[in-house]
């Protein structure tokens, strides 16, 4: 059967992982697109590009700080009611919850204390700052994992975030499986124990790091997200990873004496449009959408990769970080919630026999255009 993802991309995104598989979930956008295809036809459903789709949800879609559209126009369509019924079979009850699921999984929400996340005084102390705490809590990273991954990764905060999320995913898998099933599910508690006790990055076994890389790769590649568990566990891994990187950026402070946030919003004088991401500057991360933080992450990833390339022969620990950046985190340049979902959905519909090859090629062409744009 022909794949419309392209050989290289399909191999990268659909490769098998040795990690434990999370419980079944829902790809809210995939279901959203499928319902449109069935109701309005593939040509019309696949004709909307990402910018148009995002504009349905965000008032100023080209800004990382955009507010949500309170009631998107598509919620008044007949097919939207069918979509809501589809999500009910996954335990999502009613139109409001269906819309909230799309907004959350789509990366359209922020991390403001008292709004999207709850930040206690204890959390502020644990993460050494209110903004850092808010981002780390939305990412769902426990404080002990947060700081240990940072200590083992030096200044490469994107790599630190990668290991932090992988360790958290392992802890979550341990909590949702019977210990008797750990071996069958490829869950290795010893990896978590060894990492948290380590004081020198060079002494972390290479096999443990490879296991964590596989675990992270599998999570980033997954299209569906669990519908149970904590809010952070219902957030796509790509956005969790971007959020924990932002938490590291906030926790280490900045060279500038000017604050980036004021009253949980960008500080006066901060750029609010696309220029907010120029010059590799930080954002007011708690006021930014997950998609905005994800865009910043991709820039930070290149900065960290360059630093590690320069120093890769000076320390064995750098080699481990460079491996994670080069083989796993590079997927973050390709995988977001919406960008290539059309090709995935089209592939599935072709396999099911409900979409012909010529029509499905529309999704492939759109995915190619998006990937060219993303990879800049």
C-alpha positions in Angstrom: 0.0 0.0 0.0 1.4 3.4 -1.0 2.2 5.8 1.9 1.6 9.5 1.3 4.1 10.5 4.1 7.1 9.9 1.9 9.7 7.1 2.6 12.1 9.1 4.8 9.4 10.8 6.9 7.4 7.6 7.2 10.4 5.7 8.4 11.3 8.4 10.9 7.8 8.9 12.4 6.5 5.3 12.2 9.6 3.4 13.4 9.1 0.9 16.2 10.1 1.9 19.7 11.4 -0.4 22.4 9.5 1.6 25.0 6.3 0.8 26.8 3.2 1.8 24.9 0.9 4.3 26.7 -2.8 3.5 27.1 -5.1 4.1 24.1 -6.0 7.6 23.6 -7.6 10.0 21.0 -6.0 12.1 18.2 -8.5 14.9 18.5 -7.4 16.6 15.3 -7.2 13.4 13.4 -10.8 12.7 14.3 -11.7 16.3 13.5 -10.3 16.0 10.0 -11.8 12.6 9.4 -15.3 13.9 10.2 -14.8 16.8 7.8 -13.7 14.5 5.0 -16.8 12.4 5.5 -19.1 15.4 5.7 -17.8 17.9 3.2 -15.6 15.8 1.0 -11.8 15.3 0.9 -11.0 18.2 -1.5 -12.7 20.8 0.7 -11.5 19.3 4.0 -7.9 19.1 2.8 -7.9 22.5 1.2 -7.5 24.4 4.5 -3.8 25.0 5.4 -2.4 25.2 8.9 -2.6 29.0 9.1 -6.3 28.9 8.3 -6.9 26.1 10.7 -5.0 27.9 13.5 -7.0 31.1 12.7 -10.2 29.2 13.7 -8.9 28.9 17.2 -6.7 32.0 17.8 -7.7 35.7 17.5 -4.2 36.7 16.3 -2.8 33.4 14.9 0.6 34.9 14.0 1.3 35.9 17.6 2.7 33.5 20.2 0.6 35.3 22.8 -2.8 35.1 21.1 -6.1 34.7 23.0 -8.5 31.9 22.1 -11.4 32.5 19.8 -14.2 32.1 22.3 -16.6 30.2 20.0 -15.1 29.0 16.7 -17.6 29.2 13.7 -17.2 25.5 13.0 -19.0 24.7 16.2 -22.3 25.7 14.5 -21.9 23.1 11.7 -23.8 19.8 11.4 -20.5 17.9 11.1 -19.3 19.4 14.4 -22.2 17.6 16.2 -21.1 14.3 14.6 -17.5 15.0 15.8 -18.8 15.6 19.3 -20.6 12.3 19.2 -17.4 10.6 18.0 -15.4 11.9 21.0 -18.1 10.8 23.4 -17.1 7.2 22.6 -13.7 8.1 24.1 -15.2 9.5 27.3 -15.2 13.1 26.2 -18.7 14.4 27.2 -20.3 17.2 25.3 -19.5 20.0 22.9 -17.6 22.2 25.5 -15.3 19.4 26.5 -14.7 18.4 22.8 -13.7 22.0 22.0 -11.5 22.1 25.1 -9.8 18.9 24.0 -9.0 20.3 20.6 -7.7 23.5 22.1 -5.5 21.6 24.6 -4.1 19.0 22.2 -3.7 21.6 19.5 -1.3 23.7 21.5 -3.6 26.7 21.7 -3.6 27.1 25.5 -1.1 28.9 27.8 0.4 28.2 31.3 -0.8 31.0 33.4 -1.0 30.3 37.1 -4.6 30.3 38.3 -5.9 29.8 34.7 -4.4 26.8 32.9 -2.3 25.6 35.8 -2.3 25.7 39.6 0.9 26.8 41.2 1.3 26.5 44.9 3.9 28.3 47.1 5.6 24.9 47.6 5.8 24.5 43.8 7.4 28.0 43.5 10.1 26.9 45.9 10.5 23.5 44.4 11.1 24.9 40.8 12.8 28.0 42.1 10.4 30.5 40.6 6.8 31.1 39.8 7.2 31.1 36.0 9.5 28.1 36.0 7.0 26.2 38.2 4.0 27.0 35.9 5.8 25.7 32.8 7.1 22.6 34.6 3.7 21.8 36.0 2.0 22.1 32.6 4.7 19.8 31.3 4.1 17.4 34.2 7.7 17.0 35.3 8.3 16.2 39.0 10.9 18.4 40.8 13.4 15.6 41.5 13.4 14.6 37.8 13.4 18.3 36.7 16.6 19.1 38.6 18.5 15.9 38.1 18.1 16.0 34.3 19.3 19.6 34.4 22.4 18.7 36.5 23.3 15.8 34.1 22.9 18.0 31.0 24.8 21.2 31.6 23.8 24.2 29.6 21.9 22.3 26.9 18.4 22.9 28.2 16.7 21.2 25.2 18.6 18.0 25.9 17.9 18.3 29.6 14.2 18.6 28.8 14.4 15.5 26.6 15.8 13.4 29.4 13.5 14.9 31.9 10.4 14.1 29.9 11.7 10.6 29.1 12.2 9.9 32.8 8.8 11.3 33.6 7.2 9.1 31.0 8.9 6.1 32.6 7.6 7.0 36.0 4.1 7.4 34.6 4.3 4.0 32.9 5.4 2.5 36.2 2.4 4.1 37.9 -0.1 2.8 35.4 1.2 -0.8 35.1 1.2 -3.7 37.5 4.9 -4.5 38.4 4.3 -8.0 37.2 3.8 -6.6 33.7 6.9 -4.4 33.7 9.0 -6.9 31.7 6.3 -7.6 29.1 5.7 -3.8 28.7 9.5 -3.0 28.5 9.3 -0.8 31.6 12.6 -0.6 33.3 12.4 1.0 36.8 16.2 0.5 37.2 16.8 3.1 34.6 14.9 5.7 36.6 16.6 4.7 39.9 20.1 4.7 38.4 19.6 8.1 36.7 18.2 9.8 39.8 21.1 8.6 42.0 23.9 9.5 39.6 26.3 12.3 40.3 28.4 12.2 37.1 26.8 12.2 33.6 29.7 10.1 32.2 28.7 7.2 34.5 25.1 6.8 33.2 25.1 3.5 31.2 24.9 4.0 27.5 22.1 1.4 27.4 20.0 3.4 29.9 20.4 6.6 27.8 19.5 4.7 24.6 16.4 3.3 26.4 15.3 6.8 27.4 15.9 8.1 23.9 13.7 5.4 22.5 11.0 6.2 25.1 11.1 9.8 24.2 11.1 9.1 20.4 8.0 6.9 20.8 6.1 9.6 22.7 6.9 12.3 20.2 5.8 10.1 17.3 2.5 9.2 18.8 -0.5 10.9 17.3 -3.1 10.0 19.9 -3.0 11.3 23.5 -4.5 9.6 26.5 -7.9 10.9 27.6 -7.4 10.0 31.2 -4.7 11.0 33.7 -3.4 14.5 34.5 -3.8 17.4 32.2 -0.1 17.3 31.3 -0.4 13.6 30.3 -3.2 14.7 27.9 -0.8 17.1 26.3 1.1 15.9 23.2 4.7 15.1 24.1 6.1 17.7 21.7 4.4 20.5 23.7 5.4 18.9 27.0 9.0 18.9 25.8 8.8 22.6 24.8 7.2 23.6 28.1 9.9 21.9 30.3 12.6 23.6 28.2 10.9 26.9 28.8 10.8 26.1 32.5 14.6 25.6 32.4 15.1 28.9 30.6 13.0 30.7 33.3 14.7 28.9 36.2 18.3 29.8 35.2 17.4 33.5 34.7 18.4 36.0 31.9 21.2 38.4 31.3 18.8 41.2 30.8 17.5 43.0 33.8 14.2 43.7 32.0 11.4 41.3 32.9 9.7 39.4 30.1 6.4 39.1 32.0 4.2 41.5 33.9 1.0 40.3 35.5 1.1 37.0 33.6 1.3 38.8 30.3 4.1 40.1 28.1 5.8 43.0 29.8 5.3 46.5 28.2 7.6 46.9 25.3 7.9 43.2 24.5 7.1 42.4 20.8 3.8 40.6 20.5 3.7 39.5 16.8 5.9 37.2 14.8 8.9 39.4 15.8 8.6 38.0 19.3 10.5 35.0 18.1 13.2 36.9 16.3 16.8 37.2 17.5 16.4 33.9 19.5 15.0 35.9 22.4 13.0 34.2 25.2 9.3 34.7 25.5 7.0 35.4 28.4 6.5 31.7 28.3 3.5 31.5 30.7 1.6 33.9 28.5 2.5 32.1 25.3 0.5 29.3 23.7 2.1 25.9 23.5 2.5 26.4 19.8 4.3 29.6 20.5 6.6 27.9 23.0 7.1 25.0 20.5 8.3 27.5 17.9 10.7 29.0 20.3 12.0 25.5 21.3 12.9 24.8 17.7 15.2 27.8 17.6 16.7 26.9 21.0 17.3 23.4 19.7 19.6 24.7 17.0 21.5 26.8 19.5 22.1 23.9 21.8 23.1 21.6 18.9 25.7 24.1 17.7 27.2 24.4 21.2 27.4 20.6 21.6 28.9 20.3 18.2 31.7 22.7 19.2 32.4 20.9 22.4 31.6 17.3 21.4 35.1 15.9 21.9 35.8 17.5 25.3 33.5 15.4 27.5 31.9 12.0 27.1 28.7 13.4 28.5 28.4 15.7 25.6 28.3 12.8 23.2 25.2 11.4 24.9 23.5 14.8 24.7 24.5 15.2 21.0 23.0 11.8 20.3 19.7 12.8 21.9 19.7 16.1 20.0 20.7 14.6 16.7 18.5 11.4 16.6 15.5 12.3 18.8 14.9 15.9 19.3 15.3 16.7 15.6 11.8 15.1 15.3 10.6 18.2 17.0 11.3 20.1 13.8 8.8 17.8 12.0 6.2 16.7 14.6 3.6 19.0 16.0 -0.1 18.4 16.6 -1.5 19.7 13.3 1.3 20.1 10.8 1.5 16.6 9.3 -1.7 15.1 10.6 -3.4 15.3 7.2 -0.9 12.8 5.7 -1.4 10.4 8.6 -5.2 10.6 8.4 -5.1 10.2 4.6 -2.9 7.1 4.9 -5.3 5.5 7.3 -8.3 6.3 5.1 -6.6 4.8 2.1 -5.9 1.6 4.1 -9.5 1.5 5.2 -10.6 1.9 1.5 -12.6 5.1 2.1 -10.2 7.4 0.2 -8.6 6.9 -3.2 -4.9 7.4 -4.0 -5.4 10.5 -6.1 -7.5 12.3 -3.4 -5.1 11.3 -0.6 -2.2 12.8 -2.6 -3.7 16.2 -1.7 -2.8 15.6 1.9 0.7 14.5 1.0 1.3 17.6 -1.1 0.1 19.8 1.8 2.4 18.0 4.2 5.4 18.5 2.0 4.6 22.3 1.9 4.3 22.4 5.6 7.5 20.5 6.3 9.4 22.8 4.0 8.1 25.8 6.0 8.8 24.2 9.3 12.3 23.2 8.5 13.5 26.7 7.8 
